[in-house]
Amino acid sequence: MQTYDVGRNVWATKGEKQEEAKKEFTEILRVLEGELGDRPYFGGKTFGLTDISLIGFYCWFYVYETFGNFSIEAECPKLIACAKKCMEKERLSKSLVDPHKVNDFVLGMKKNLGLE
């Protein structure tokens, strides 16, 4: 299953299915964190394309945490530290959608899909 599908199951499901999705989602993030290691960026000391990919996904983390009732930072602190370091780049941080707006979007999707 793809990361997007697993993430969707975190916010779109409840109960046992959601718990399974949270576990699978966390495992995916732990693999990424393992690849990151102790480096500040995936490319070492240099910000690169993999970091940009992470940041595009990072603005959705608030949604997963809110609907899944868990902390990604508690599960993957190094990955979140990398994301926060990337967000210090003003051009990048200003180009992303506010996580609360993403959450509002998901709330609307849930309503339209009858998932409330």
Secondary structure, 3 states (H helix, E strand, C coil): CCHHHHHHHHHHCCHHHHHHHHHHHHHHHHHHHHHHCCCCECCECCCCHHHHHHHHHHCCHHHHHHHHCCCHHHHCHHHHHHHHHHHCCHHHHHHCCCHHHHHHHHHHHHHHCCCC
